Amino acid sequence: MPFDVGDFPGASSSDRAASRRSRRLVGTWLFTVAGMVLVMIGLGGATRLSGSGLSIMEWAPLMGTLPPLTEAEWQRLFALYKQIPQFALVNADFGLADFKGIFWLEWFHRFWGRALGLAFLVPFVWFWVKGHIAQRLVPRLLALFVLGGLQGVVGWFMVASGFFPDATTVSAYRLVIHLGLALVLYGAILWTALNVALGPPMAARAVQRTHLLAATTCGLVAITILAGGFVAGIRAGLTYNTFPLMDGQLIPAGYGDLRPFILNFTENVAAVQFNHRLLASITALCALVTVAVGLRVSPQLLPRPMLYALGAAVIGQYVLGVVTLLHVVPLGLGTAHQVGAVLVLTAALVLLHTTRVPRARGGPE
């Protein structure tokens, strides 16, 4: 029984029960997939920080599912790695054991991506055949699956930039594209899961101000994360490891040295790190204002837990960012910082979704 059938006023009790069951099944599936995307984003951060992302020089969506099973295959893959600049300029002292150390993380990253695709496709087909998915939702879910496949292609497009002459890392621009698409995919799956689980908007008009602030927070969080992608892409976090001043100054020397000036926003270490700090501070302030405004609304109209979750997430993430910077971005803290950013986005999106109000005309969404 598709869950939208049980939404009609004249639906029988059995239809409503079937609708609730379908919502529960489909919602649980989508929340699980969103969780897997979150793990994928964390794995992507770990591979970047560890330098593992360039360890596999072949894009084999099917054959690459299995890891090397023979010594000859290990030697072949290691020989391929020796051909890229990262080996010659950074890891020239690597032996086979060292190569295996970075290989396994990147292999698991790609394996998780394949598992994620199956975790989406197989239940989708089953739910569709069994009639648990509303027909109006099918095009969106198909689009999400295509978007997930595109993310794999963009991932290889990013990795391939690390094979260019004199390149020891991937292109920062391609990294940000890859990260941005991951955020879009995660946000779309999470939003769809919330739609399924919670149904049409029921919030009162009194929460509209909180809704607008939550939307602003979501936008700022996304921009801050993408700015962090440039910090990661040019390794801007490895310098200016003090806070709140940068080399003793509020605005670092050399902020606008590059010409044309716009390049400073993506290629100037001082400017890129300063901008990320500034955006993070503005985002944190906006999120806390959102929480404060939301707390003025009656608890019956706006449950407190989601406000507390956003406040705790943004404060924790800001502190984690400072600690990560002061410790010069170690693997564990750097990965946690990337995951923490997505958790802040999650809290903001949940609040945004919950504070939707029915449209003035046309009824619920």
C-alpha positions in Angstrom: 0.0 0.0 0.0 1.7 3.2 -1.1 1.9 5.6 1.9 0.1 8.4 0.1 -3.1 6.3 -0.2 -3.5 6.4 3.6 -3.3 10.2 3.6 -6.7 10.7 2.1 -9.4 11.7 4.5 -11.7 8.8 3.5 -9.0 6.1 3.9 -9.9 3.1 6.0 -8.1 2.2 9.2 -6.4 -0.7 7.4 -5.2 1.7 4.6 -3.9 4.1 7.2 -2.0 1.3 9.0 -0.5 0.1 5.8 0.5 3.7 4.9 2.2 4.1 8.3 4.1 0.9 7.8 5.2 1.9 4.3 6.4 5.3 5.6 8.3 3.6 8.4 10.0 1.1 6.0 10.9 3.7 3.3 11.9 6.3 5.9 14.2 3.9 7.7 15.8 2.9 4.4 16.5 6.5 3.4 17.8 7.5 6.8 20.2 4.5 6.6 21.4 5.6 3.1 21.9 9.1 4.4 24.0 7.7 7.3 26.1 5.8 4.8 26.7 9.0 2.8 27.8 10.7 6.0 30.3 7.8 6.6 31.4 8.2 3.0 32.2 11.9 3.5 34.2 11.0 6.6 36.2 8.4 4.6 36.8 10.9 1.9 38.3 13.3 4.5 40.5 10.5 5.9 41.8 9.5 2.5 42.7 13.1 1.7 44.4 13.7 5.0 46.4 10.5 4.8 47.4 11.0 1.2 45.7 7.7 0.2 43.5 9.0 -2.5 46.0 8.6 -5.3 47.1 5.1 -4.4 44.8 3.4 -6.9 45.4 4.6 -10.4 42.7 2.6 -12.1 39.0 3.3 -12.3 37.4 -0.1 -12.5 33.8 0.1 -11.1 33.2 -3.6 -11.3 36.7 -5.3 -11.4 37.9 -3.0 -8.6 35.5 -4.4 -6.2 37.9 -7.1 -5.2 41.3 -6.1 -3.6 44.6 -7.6 -4.9 44.6 -11.3 -4.2 48.1 -12.2 -5.4 51.6 -10.9 -4.8 51.9 -10.2 -8.6 48.8 -8.0 -8.5 50.2 -6.0 -5.6 53.4 -5.5 -7.4 51.6 -4.4 -10.5 49.6 -1.8 -8.7 52.6 -0.6 -6.8 54.5 -0.2 -10.1 51.6 2.0 -11.4 51.8 4.1 -8.2 55.5 4.6 -8.8 54.7 6.4 -12.1 52.9 9.4 -10.5 54.5 12.5 -9.1 53.3 11.8 -5.6 55.5 8.8 -5.3 58.6 10.5 -6.8 58.2 13.8 -4.9 56.6 12.7 -1.6 56.8 9.0 -1.0 60.0 7.9 -2.8 61.0 5.9 0.3 57.9 3.8 0.2 58.2 0.0 0.1 55.3 -2.4 -0.7 54.2 -2.5 2.9 53.9 1.3 3.0 52.0 1.3 -0.2 49.6 -1.3 1.2 49.0 1.1 4.1 47.6 3.9 1.9 46.0 1.5 -0.6 43.6 -0.2 1.9 42.0 3.1 3.0 41.3 4.2 -0.6 40.1 0.8 -1.5 37.7 0.8 1.4 36.6 4.3 0.5 35.7 3.1 -3.0 34.2 -0.2 -1.7 31.9 1.8 0.6 30.8 3.8 -2.4 29.8 0.6 -4.3 28.0 -0.7 -1.2 26.2 2.6 -0.9 24.9 2.3 -4.5 23.6 -1.2 -3.8 22.1 -0.2 -0.5 20.1 2.4 -2.4 19.2 0.5 -5.6 18.2 -3.0 -4.2 15.7 -1.7 -1.5 14.4 0.9 -4.0 13.5 -1.8 -6.5 12.0 -4.0 -3.8 9.9 -1.2 -2.3 8.8 -0.1 -5.7 7.7 -3.6 -6.7 5.9 -4.1 -3.4 4.1 -0.8 -3.7 5.6 0.9 -0.6 6.8 3.9 -2.6 4.4 6.6 -3.7 4.5 7.1 -7.4 5.1 10.8 -7.0 8.3 10.0 -5.1 9.8 7.6 -7.8 11.2 10.3 -10.1 13.0 11.9 -7.2 14.5 8.7 -6.1 15.6 7.8 -9.6 17.3 11.2 -9.8 19.1 10.6 -6.5 20.4 7.3 -7.8 21.7 9.0 -11.0 23.2 11.7 -8.9 25.0 9.1 -6.8 26.4 7.5 -9.9 27.6 10.9 -11.1 29.4 11.4 -7.8 31.5 8.3 -8.6 32.4 9.8 -12.0 33.3 13.1 -10.4 35.3 11.3 -7.8 37.5 9.8 -10.5 37.7 13.1 -12.3 39.1 14.5 -9.1 41.6 11.7 -8.5 42.8 12.0 -12.1 44.0 15.5 -11.5 46.6 14.1 -9.1 48.3 12.3 -12.0 49.3 15.6 -13.7 53.0 16.4 -14.0 54.3 17.9 -10.7 51.0 17.2 -8.9 51.3 15.6 -5.5 47.6 16.1 -4.6 44.3 16.4 -6.4 43.1 19.8 -7.7 41.4 21.9 -5.0 38.7 22.9 -7.5 37.9 19.4 -8.3 38.0 18.5 -4.7 35.4 21.2 -3.9 33.2 20.0 -6.7 33.3 16.5 -5.4 32.6 17.7 -1.8 29.8 20.0 -3.0 28.1 17.2 -4.9 28.3 15.0 -1.8 26.6 17.6 0.3 23.8 18.0 -2.3 23.3 14.2 -2.4 23.3 13.9 1.4 21.0 16.9 1.9 18.5 15.6 -0.8 18.4 12.1 0.7 18.0 13.4 4.2 15.3 15.9 3.2 13.4 13.1 1.3 13.7 10.8 4.3 12.2 13.6 6.5 9.4 14.1 4.1 8.5 10.4 4.2 8.8 10.1 7.9 7.0 13.3 8.9 4.6 13.8 6.0 3.2 17.3 5.1 4.3 20.4 7.0 2.3 21.1 10.1 4.2 23.9 11.8 2.4 27.0 13.0 3.0 30.5 11.5 4.7 31.5 14.7 7.8 29.6 13.7 8.3 31.3 10.3 11.1 33.6 11.7 12.9 30.5 13.0 12.4 28.9 9.6 14.0 31.7 7.7 16.9 31.8 10.1 17.3 28.0 9.8 17.4 28.4 6.0 20.1 31.1 6.3 22.1 28.9 8.6 21.9 26.0 6.2 23.2 28.2 3.4 26.0 29.5 5.5 27.0 26.0 6.7 27.2 24.8 3.1 29.3 27.8 2.0 31.6 27.3 5.0 32.1 23.6 4.2 33.0 24.4 0.6 35.4 27.1 1.8 36.9 24.4 4.1 37.3 22.3 0.9 39.7 24.9 -0.4 41.5 24.9 2.9 42.0 21.2 2.5 42.8 21.4 -1.2 45.7 23.8 -0.8 46.6 22.5 2.7 46.0 25.9 4.2 45.4 24.4 7.6 49.1 23.5 7.9 50.1 27.1 8.5 48.9 30.0 10.7 48.3 27.4 13.5 47.3 30.0 16.1 43.9 31.4 17.1 42.3 33.9 17.0 45.1 35.8 15.4 47.0 34.7 12.3 50.8 35.3 12.6 49.9 38.0 15.2 47.4 39.8 13.0 43.7 39.7 12.7 43.9 39.9 8.9 47.1 38.1 7.8 49.8 39.9 5.7 49.6 38.9 2.0 45.8 38.4 2.1 45.4 40.0 -1.4 48.8 39.3 -3.0 47.5 37.2 -6.0 46.3 38.8 -9.2 43.7 38.8 -10.4 42.3 39.4 -6.9 39.7 36.7 -7.1 42.4 34.0 -7.1 43.0 34.9 -3.4 39.7 33.2 -2.5 40.8 29.8 -3.8 44.6 29.8 -4.1 46.1 32.1 -1.5 46.8 30.2 1.8 46.4 33.2 4.0 43.2 34.4 2.4 41.7 30.9 2.1 42.2 30.2 5.8 41.1 33.6 7.0 37.9 33.4 4.9 37.1 29.9 6.3 37.6 31.3 9.9 35.4 34.3 9.1 32.7 32.2 7.6 32.8 29.7 10.4 32.3 32.5 12.9 29.4 34.1 11.0 27.8 30.7 10.6 28.1 29.9 14.3 26.7 33.3 15.2 23.7 32.8 12.9 23.1 29.3 14.2 23.1 30.5 17.8 20.7 33.4 16.9 18.5 30.8 15.3 18.5 28.8 18.5 17.8 31.8 20.6 14.9 32.9 18.4 13.5 29.4 18.4 13.6 29.1 22.1 11.2 32.1 22.3 8.6 30.0 20.5 6.3 27.9 22.7 7.6 24.3 23.2 4.3 23.0 22.0 4.9 24.6 18.6 8.6 24.0 18.4 10.2 21.1 20.2 13.3 22.0 22.1 15.6 19.0 21.3 16.3 20.0 17.7 17.2 23.5 18.9 19.5 22.1 21.5 21.0 19.8 18.9 21.8 22.6 16.6 23.4 24.7 19.4 25.5 21.8 20.7 26.5 20.8 17.2 27.7 24.3 16.1 29.5 25.0 19.4 31.2 21.6 19.3 32.2 22.0 15.7 33.7 25.5 16.3 35.7 24.2 19.2 36.8 21.2 17.2 37.9 23.4 14.3 40.1 25.5 16.6 41.6 22.4 18.3 42.3 20.8 14.9 44.0 24.0 13.7 46.2 24.3 16.8 47.3 20.7 16.4 48.1 21.2 12.7 45.3 19.0 11.3 46.1 15.5 12.5 44.3 12.6 10.7 41.8 11.9 13.5 40.9 15.5 14.3 40.7 16.5 10.7 38.4 13.7 9.8 36.2 14.4 12.9 36.1 18.1 11.8 34.8 17.2 8.4 32.1 14.8 9.8 31.2 17.4 12.4 30.5 20.0 9.7 28.0 17.6 8.1 26.4 17.0 11.5 25.9 20.8 11.9 24.3 20.8 8.4 22.1 17.9 9.5 20.8 19.7 12.6 20.1 22.8 10.6 18.3 20.8 7.9 16.1 19.0 10.4 15.2 22.3 12.0 14.4 23.8 8.6 12.2 20.9 7.7 10.4 20.8 11.0 9.6 24.5 10.9 8.0 24.4 7.4 4.4 25.8 7.4 1.6 24.8 5.1 1.3 27.0 2.0 -1.3 29.7 2.0 -2.9 28.2 -1.1 -2.9 24.7 -2.4 -2.8 22.9 1.0 0.2 20.9 2.2 3.3 20.2 0.2 
